[in-house]
Amino acid sequence: MRAMLATKQRAQVGTADLLRWADLVPILAPALAGCIMLIASLSPWLIDPLTGNLSAWRLPINIGWQFPAALNAVFNYGLLCLCCSITCFWVAWRARRGQMSRVRATALLCILPFVLFVLQYLCIDMQAMNSLAQHQLQWLLTNRYFGYSVTPLRIPVKLFATDATSIQGRFILLVQQISFGALLPCAGAFFLLLGRPRAGTGAVKPVSTPSWRRRLLFASAALFLLAMGRAPAALFCDQQAGNLLASGNYASALSWLNAAAFLNPSLTQVASYHIERGQAMYFLFADQSSDDSRAYLASTYNQQNDDLSAYQELFAAWQAHPGTPWIRDELSTSLAKLAAYRHPINGPPLLRPIDDDSALPWLEALIQVDPTSVFGRYAAGRIQYDLHNYSACIAQMNAVIGLSSNADILSTAYTYQALSAGGQQRFADERNLLFKAVGFDPDYHNNTAREALSGLH
């Protein structure tokens, strides 16, 4: 009998403990979600191939409206995640006092940063995706000349096949460069829903939402959907323009392209939009030359592997408008092709100087068009090292170090600075620079620096 009573008492104690833990879940779950959202605001969301990790505070929110630059610097994903974190802690505090909050609405608020992030980089912010594609291309071109293998991309991409013009290409690019911080809001929303209290259970008191607040929420949701619908509508207009261009209806295609630019002005900042406009204008106004028609001709030449003619068309457009970003990007890509296809820094030692000399003028032109080109600086520095112009190599590698935060690029830049210092008989500087190169190579990829440091090079 005593054993049965003891077992019954233990069962009652266990049930009471479970009930106490069940009462704590509506408090702990939103508190944990708040901590996750706070971590998300401090974590990297995007990995730029050249500049490294970009935290939520360095990624401005772009919903397709043209805001001043000062507002873009203030309204970013870090601030949005911080607001979500405060809301989660407020829900936990209300649950601690026995009051029910709208947990589903709070979970939707927590997942909003991730939804906005994906929508922005897939449909809205074409300039940011184009910049990311340009940086990935420079990284792919640069690591070809490392002389050793580094960590590959998540999805293998062929050289010059990086595409930010289609939604599929932007999706692949985003998957390549996304970091774990962008996924944390989904975890925060999951924990909120996991700990959602049930009305009428425990000490939680249900509350009713006033009708005016419901109407305000519906109106806000409608305005949000209207604002977010502009970018997909712009993509639809652009797709319609592409279909009309394929059928030869150029006048109607121009109208659809104008509508697309009205709905999403960032389309005008990428070359693909101007190539489509150029195709229509080339056939409608054959006697008139413009930057758009030159971009279309250059695109046609690229499809025919006539890189020199493409360069000539783009160079004429760049001379007319040297400050236009999309012209600079297209011309930089053409110059990179002309330099890379001469295979510098490769081949037998007897033939390498010939290839280096033929590629160097194109690299110098690339640096003139885009002084921030990491590939242009790095390849020019490597060629100068091969030609024993050590001071010029050190100067180019200094520029690479100032332009990039990528550990692999920094490691190889310090390596060739060190080898150039050794070529100038500055052996103490060479050793110090090799130690810096090895410090940026924790995964032991850079065998060039390690062999030089050990005396095997």
C-alpha positions in Angstrom: 0.0 0.0 0.0 2.8 2.4 0.9 4.6 1.6 -2.4 1.4 2.4 -4.3 0.9 5.7 -2.5 4.6 6.6 -3.1 4.2 5.8 -6.8 1.0 7.8 -7.0 2.7 10.8 -5.3 5.6 10.6 -7.7 3.2 10.5 -10.6 1.4 13.6 -9.3 4.7 15.4 -8.8 5.8 14.5 -12.3 2.5 15.7 -13.7 2.8 19.0 -11.8 6.3 19.5 -13.1 5.1 18.9 -16.7 2.3 21.4 -16.1 4.8 24.0 -14.8 7.0 23.4 -17.8 3.9 23.7 -20.1 3.1 27.1 -18.5 6.7 28.2 -19.1 6.7 27.3 -22.8 4.6 30.4 -23.9 7.2 32.6 -22.1 10.4 30.8 -23.1 9.5 30.3 -26.8 9.1 34.0 -27.6 12.1 34.9 -25.5 14.2 32.4 -27.4 12.8 33.8 -30.7 13.8 37.3 -29.5 17.4 36.1 -28.9 17.5 34.4 -32.3 16.3 37.7 -34.0 18.9 39.6 -32.0 21.6 37.2 -33.2 20.3 37.5 -36.8 20.8 41.3 -36.7 24.5 40.8 -35.8 25.2 37.8 -38.2 26.4 37.8 -41.8 23.5 37.6 -44.3 25.5 37.7 -47.6 29.0 36.7 -48.6 30.4 39.0 -51.2 33.2 37.2 -53.1 35.5 40.2 -52.9 34.5 42.2 -49.8 33.6 39.3 -47.5 30.7 38.9 -45.1 28.0 41.5 -45.1 26.0 41.7 -41.9 22.3 42.7 -41.7 23.3 46.2 -40.7 25.2 46.6 -44.0 22.3 45.6 -46.2 19.8 48.4 -46.8 16.2 47.5 -47.4 15.1 48.3 -51.0 11.4 47.8 -51.8 11.6 49.5 -55.2 10.9 53.1 -54.2 13.5 55.7 -54.7 14.5 56.8 -51.1 17.3 59.3 -50.3 20.7 57.7 -49.6 20.5 58.7 -45.9 17.3 56.8 -45.4 18.8 53.7 -47.2 21.6 53.8 -44.7 19.2 53.9 -41.7 16.6 51.4 -42.8 18.4 48.1 -43.1 17.9 44.5 -42.2 19.7 44.8 -38.9 17.2 47.5 -37.7 14.3 45.4 -38.9 15.6 42.3 -37.0 16.2 44.4 -33.9 12.5 45.6 -34.0 11.4 42.0 -34.4 13.5 41.0 -31.4 12.0 43.7 -29.2 8.5 42.6 -30.3 9.3 39.0 -29.3 10.5 40.0 -25.9 7.3 42.1 -25.5 5.3 38.9 -26.3 7.2 37.0 -23.7 6.7 39.7 -21.1 2.9 39.7 -21.7 2.9 35.9 -21.4 4.7 36.2 -18.1 1.9 38.4 -16.9 -0.7 35.9 -18.1 -1.9 37.9 -21.1 -2.2 36.5 -24.6 -0.6 38.3 -27.6 -1.0 37.8 -31.3 1.7 35.2 -31.7 0.9 34.5 -35.3 1.2 38.1 -36.3 4.5 38.3 -34.4 5.7 35.2 -36.2 4.8 36.8 -39.6 6.7 39.9 -38.5 9.8 37.7 -37.7 9.8 36.0 -41.0 9.3 39.3 -42.8 13.1 40.1 -43.0 13.8 36.8 -44.8 10.9 37.3 -47.2 11.9 40.9 -48.0 15.5 39.8 -48.4 14.7 37.1 -51.0 12.2 39.3 -52.8 14.7 42.2 -52.9 17.5 40.2 -54.4 15.4 38.2 -56.8 13.0 40.7 -58.1 13.8 44.3 -57.0 17.4 45.3 -56.5 18.9 44.6 -59.9 21.9 46.8 -59.2 22.9 44.9 -56.1 22.6 41.5 -57.9 24.6 42.8 -60.8 27.3 44.0 -58.5 27.4 40.6 -56.8 27.6 38.9 -60.2 30.5 41.2 -61.2 32.3 40.4 -58.0 31.8 36.6 -58.5 33.2 36.9 -62.0 36.3 38.7 -60.7 36.8 36.1 -58.0 36.5 33.3 -60.6 39.0 35.0 -62.9 41.4 35.7 -60.1 41.6 32.3 -58.5 42.5 30.7 -61.9 45.9 32.2 -61.4 46.5 31.3 -57.8 48.5 28.2 -58.7 46.6 26.1 -56.1 42.9 25.1 -55.5 40.7 26.9 -53.0 37.2 26.2 -51.6 34.9 26.0 -54.7 31.5 27.6 -55.1 28.4 25.8 -53.7 27.1 25.4 -57.3 29.8 25.0 -60.0 29.6 27.9 -62.5 31.5 28.2 -65.8 33.7 31.2 -66.4 31.7 34.2 -67.9 28.5 32.2 -67.3 27.5 34.2 -64.2 24.0 35.4 -65.0 22.1 38.1 -63.1 19.7 38.9 -66.0 17.2 36.1 -65.4 15.4 35.1 -62.2 16.9 31.6 -62.4 20.4 33.1 -62.6 19.7 35.5 -59.7 18.4 32.5 -57.6 21.6 30.5 -58.3 23.7 33.6 -57.4 21.8 34.1 -54.2 22.2 30.5 -53.2 25.9 30.8 -53.9 26.4 33.8 -51.6 23.7 33.6 -48.9 24.9 33.1 -45.3 23.3 31.6 -42.3 22.1 34.9 -40.8 19.4 35.3 -43.5 17.9 32.0 -42.4 17.7 32.8 -38.6 14.4 34.7 -38.9 12.7 31.5 -40.1 14.0 29.8 -36.9 12.7 32.7 -34.8 9.2 32.4 -36.4 9.2 28.6 -35.8 9.9 28.9 -32.1 7.2 31.5 -31.8 4.6 29.2 -33.4 6.0 26.3 -31.3 5.2 28.1 -28.1 1.9 29.6 -29.1 -0.4 29.4 -26.2 -3.9 28.0 -26.5 -6.8 30.2 -25.5 -8.5 29.0 -22.4 -5.6 27.0 -21.0 -3.4 27.8 -18.1 -3.2 31.3 -16.8 -3.2 32.9 -20.2 -6.2 35.2 -20.8 -7.4 35.7 -24.3 -7.8 39.2 -25.6 -10.0 40.4 -28.5 -8.8 42.7 -31.2 -10.9 45.9 -31.7 -12.5 46.2 -35.1 -10.6 49.4 -35.9 -7.3 47.6 -35.3 -8.3 44.8 -37.6 -9.2 47.2 -40.4 -5.9 49.0 -39.9 -4.0 45.7 -40.1 -5.9 44.8 -43.3 -5.2 48.2 -44.8 -1.5 47.9 -43.9 -1.3 44.5 -45.5 -2.9 45.7 -48.6 -0.5 48.6 -48.9 2.4 46.3 -48.3 1.3 43.8 -51.0 0.7 46.7 -53.4 4.2 48.0 -52.8 5.8 44.6 -53.1 3.8 43.8 -56.3 5.6 46.5 -58.3 8.7 44.5 -58.9 7.1 41.3 -60.0 4.9 43.4 -62.3 8.0 45.0 -63.8 9.5 41.6 -64.4 6.2 40.6 -66.2 6.5 43.7 -68.4 10.1 42.9 -69.2 9.1 39.3 -70.1 6.4 40.6 -72.4 8.9 42.9 -74.0 11.2 40.0 -74.7 8.4 38.0 -76.3 7.6 41.0 -78.6 11.2 41.5 -79.5 11.4 37.9 -80.5 8.4 38.3 -82.8 9.7 41.6 -84.3 7.1 43.9 -82.7 9.7 46.5 -81.6 7.3 49.5 -81.0 5.1 47.6 -78.6 8.3 46.1 -77.0 9.5 49.6 -76.2 6.2 50.5 -74.5 6.5 47.4 -72.3 10.1 48.3 -71.5 9.1 51.8 -70.5 6.4 50.3 -68.2 8.9 48.0 -66.7 11.3 50.9 -65.9 8.4 52.9 -64.4 7.5 50.0 -62.1 11.1 49.2 -61.1 13.6 52.0 -61.9 16.6 49.7 -60.9 16.1 47.9 -64.2 17.7 50.8 -65.9 20.9 50.2 -64.0 21.7 46.9 -65.5 23.0 46.1 -69.1 20.3 43.5 -70.0 17.6 46.2 -69.9 19.5 48.5 -72.2 20.4 45.6 -74.6 16.6 44.9 -75.0 16.0 48.6 -75.6 18.9 48.7 -78.0 17.5 45.9 -80.0 14.2 47.7 -80.5 15.9 51.1 -81.2 18.4 49.5 -83.6 15.6 48.2 -85.9 13.2 51.1 -85.4 15.8 53.9 -85.8 18.6 52.4 -87.9 20.1 55.8 -88.8 20.5 56.8 -85.1 23.2 55.6 -82.8 22.8 55.4 -79.0 24.4 53.7 -76.0 21.5 51.1 -76.0 22.0 50.2 -79.7 25.7 49.9 -79.2 25.1 47.6 -76.2 22.8 45.5 -78.4 25.5 45.2 -81.1 28.1 44.3 -78.5 25.8 41.6 -77.1 25.4 40.2 -80.7 29.1 40.2 -81.2 29.6 38.4 -77.9 27.2 35.7 -79.0 29.4 35.2 -82.1 32.6 35.1 -79.9 33.8 38.4 -81.6 35.1 40.0 -78.4 37.1 42.6 -80.2 34.1 44.1 -82.0 32.1 44.0 -78.8 34.8 45.9 -77.1 34.9 48.5 -79.8 31.2 49.2 -79.5 31.2 49.4 -75.8 34.4 51.5 -75.8 32.6 54.1 -78.0 29.7 54.2 -75.5 32.1 54.5 -72.6 33.9 57.4 -74.2 30.5 59.2 -74.6 29.4 58.5 -71.0 32.3 57.3 -68.9 30.4 57.6 -65.6 27.6 55.2 -66.5 27.9 52.1 -64.3 26.3 49.5 -66.6 28.5 50.6 -69.5 31.6 50.3 -67.3 30.6 46.8 -66.2 30.0 45.6 -69.7 33.2 47.1 -71.0 35.1 45.6 -68.0 33.8 42.1 -68.8 34.8 42.5 -72.5 38.3 43.6 -71.5 38.6 40.7 -69.0 37.7 38.3 -71.8 40.3 39.8 -74.1 42.9 39.5 -71.4 42.0 36.1 -70.1 41.8 34.4 -73.5 45.4 35.2 -74.1 46.2 32.8 -71.2 48.7 34.9 -69.3 50.7 33.5 -66.4 50.2 30.0 -67.8 52.2 27.8 -70.2 55.9 27.0 -70.6 58.4 29.6 -69.4 59.6 30.3 -72.9 56.1 31.2 -74.2 54.8 32.9 -71.1 56.4 36.3 -71.7 54.7 36.5 -75.1 51.3 35.8 -73.6 52.0 38.1 -70.7 53.0 41.0 -73.0 49.9 40.5 -75.2 47.5 40.4 -72.2 49.1 43.3 -70.2 47.7 46.2 -72.4 44.2 44.8 -72.0 44.6 44.6 -68.3 45.9 48.2 -68.2 42.9 49.3 -70.2 40.7 47.4 -67.7 42.3 49.2 -64.8 41.7 52.5 -66.5 38.0 51.8 -67.1 37.5 50.3 -63.6 40.2 51.1 -61.1 38.5 48.9 -58.5 38.8 45.8 -60.6 40.5 43.2 -58.3 41.1 40.8 -61.2 42.7 43.5 -63.4 45.0 44.6 -60.5 46.0 41.0 -59.5 46.6 39.7 -63.0 48.7 42.8 -63.9 50.7 42.3 -60.7 51.3 38.7 -61.5 52.5 39.6 -65.0 54.8 42.3 -63.6 56.3 39.7 -61.3 56.9 37.3 -64.2 58.6 40.1 -66.1 60.7 40.9 -63.0 59.2 44.3 -62.5 59.0 43.8 -58.8 58.1 47.4 -57.8 55.1 47.4 -60.2 54.0 44.0 -58.8 54.1 45.3 -55.2 52.1 48.4 -56.2 49.4 46.3 -57.9 49.2 43.9 -55.0 48.9 46.8 -52.6 45.9 47.9 -54.6 44.4 44.4 -54.4 44.8 44.3 -50.6 43.0 47.7 -50.4 40.1 46.5 -52.6 39.4 43.0 -51.3 38.7 41.4 -47.9 38.6 37.9 -49.3 41.1 35.8 -47.3 42.2 33.7 -50.3 42.9 36.8 -52.4 44.7 38.5 -49.5 46.9 35.5 -49.0 48.0 35.3 -52.6 48.5 39.1 -52.8 50.8 39.0 -49.8 52.6 36.0 -51.3 53.6 37.8 -54.4 54.5 40.9 -52.5 56.8 38.7 -50.5 58.3 37.1 -53.6 58.8 40.5 -55.2 60.6 41.7 -52.0 62.8 38.6 -52.2 63.6 39.5 -55.8 64.7 42.9 -54.6 67.0 41.2 -52.0 64.8 42.4 -49.1 64.7 39.1 -47.4 63.5 40.3 -44.0 60.5 41.9 -45.6 59.9 38.8 -47.7 59.7 36.6 -44.6 57.3 39.0 -42.7 55.0 39.1 -45.8 55.0 35.4 -46.1 53.9 35.0 -42.5 51.0 37.4 -43.3 50.1 35.3 -46.3 50.1 32.1 -44.3 48.0 33.8 -41.6 45.2 34.4 -44.2 45.4 30.7 -45.2 44.1 28.6 -42.2 42.9 25.8 -44.5 46.4 25.2 -46.0 45.5 26.0 -49.6 48.4 28.4 -50.3 51.3 26.0 -50.8 53.2 28.7 -52.8 53.7 30.8 -49.6 54.4 27.8 -47.4 57.1 26.4 -49.8 58.7 29.8 -50.1 58.6 30.2 -46.3 60.3 26.8 -45.8 62.9 27.5 -48.5 61.6 25.0 -51.0 60.4 27.6 -53.5 
